[in-house]
Amino acid sequence: MTNSPLAYTDAGTGPTLVFLHGFCESKELWTDFVKPLTHHFRIIALDLPGHGQSALPGDFSMEAQAQQVQETLQALGVDKFLLVGHSMGGYVSLAFAEQFPEQLLGLCLFHSSALADTAEKKESRDKTISFIEKHGVEKFMETFVGPLFAEGNRESCKTAIEKMQAIGKATPQATITGCLKAMRDRQDRTHVLKDTALPVLFLAGKEDAAVPLEAVLQQCHLPQNSMVYFLGGVGHMGIFEKTAATRLAILKFSETLTFAGSQQKKQERGF
């Protein structure tokens, strides 16, 4: 097992945006989402430890994953950037912001939260670990992905659901159980939001069962500078459920940031 480097894709030129996927996902989550952005930005998407093409780590904690992200970006010569984290990728992003704030220009929590797991959620994680150990990854993925989408979107997002199920089924069991334990045990990082001078963008689905709207409302006011986009009719997968709207929100947020050496134009772009 190794702790670096992580697998990645690197496309486009300009200010850098770094994308981190969530639990049982991979960098392929972002493939279609970021294509239009590569006309204006350098887009780096990483496979988090044990996911996609990245090797199994010795430590799945959010802090250790953030360290691997930092090491990989350092090897790529990336300095200042906007960090976008989906779900568990947001937990890693917050750990990164705590450890390496000087490298960030902004933070986007895409269906994510700074709150620690509740006692009920911890119990649910433990039950999921037991289920996977007994029945395997494939059985788990058959029921895990669909409910991440708002009920009204599941038919129109059928292809996306099948794609995410396939990615999940290819994820090693050791990664899945390791990440479940790490998410269960992660610390509350609302202090990171309270203390940061970084601009923070919250993208929240009004029908998100994984990160409920109420949880986002508890923390979106904490940063000194925050933007919040509440997505009606969206669950936990706005990347697919409202692609154009969430992409445009990230674009507009990026235009409020001060990218070193960038003369980025603030103009409407047809996405």
Buried (B, 14 or more C-beta within 10 A) or exposed (E): EEBBBBBBBEEBEBBBBBBBBBBBBBBBBBEBBBBBBBEBBBBBBBBBBBBBEBBBBEBBBBBBBBBBBBBBBBEBEBEBBBBBBBBBBBBBBBBBBBBBBEBBBBBBBBBBBBBBBEEEBBEBBEEBBEEBEEEEBEEBBEEBBBEBBBEEBBEEBEEBBEBBBEBBBBBEEEBBBBBBBBBBBBBEBBEBBEBBEBBBBBBBBBBBEBBBBEBBEBBBEBBEEBBBBBBEBBBBBBBBBBBEBBBBBBBBBBBEBEBEEBEBEEEEBEE
